[in-house]
Amino acid sequence: MARRKKSSLKGLGARYGLKPRKKFTKIHHLLKKRRKCPECGSIKFARQTVGIWFCKKCEFKIAGLAYDVAV
């Protein structure tokens, strides 16, 4: 059996067409990507709310874009 590539389209199912599902997947992968904290360098840097990025290790906060941080 061939292995399938993991996709983040599970929540959408077979609805909405191919183009919106591909856009959703691209944005979802960008949002969930592991990032380094610009302050301490740890990988525990993630989005807290829309536009607010937070490091869980050093508690550093920065304002950025909705799906990515522009540092």
N, C-alpha and C positions, 0 to 999 in steps of 0.2 A: 504494500500500500504506500502511496505517495503521501508525504506530509504536506499539510496545508500551511500557508503563511498565516500567522496570527493577525487578525483584523479587529478593529475596534468598532465594527458595525453591528455588534450583537444587539444593541438597543434599538436599532432602526428596523431590523428585519428586511423584508423585501419591499419596503415602501419607499416613496419619494424619488425614485429614479437613481440612475448611476452617478450623475454629476454632483448632486448635493451630498450623496453618501461619500464620494471621494473627497470632496471639500471638507466634510466633517471629519473624516479619517486623518487628513493632513493636519488640520487644526488640533485635533485631539492628541496626535503624536507630538506635536510641537509643545502643547500644554503640559503633557506628562513627562517630557524629557528631563533627565537628571541634569541638574546644574550645579556649578560650584559657586559658593558664596564669594562675592568680591572682597569681603572684609577678612574672613578667616580661612577661606579656601576649602571648607568642608563641603560635602555633597548633600547636605541637609537643607538646601535652599529651594523653596517651593512657593507657589502662589497661595496667599492667605485669602484674599478676596480679589475682585476684579481690579486690577491695576496696583495692588499692594503685594510685594514680594517679601518673604520673611525667612530668616535663617533660624532653624530650631536650636542650633548649637550656641551661637553667640548673640542671638536675639537682635540681629541687625535687620532693619526695615528699609525698604527703598520703594519708590514709586516708579512704575514702569508701564508698559503696554498691557493690554488685556490678556493676551495669550503668550507674550514673551517679554522678557526684561531687556531693555535697551541700555546696556552699561558700556 
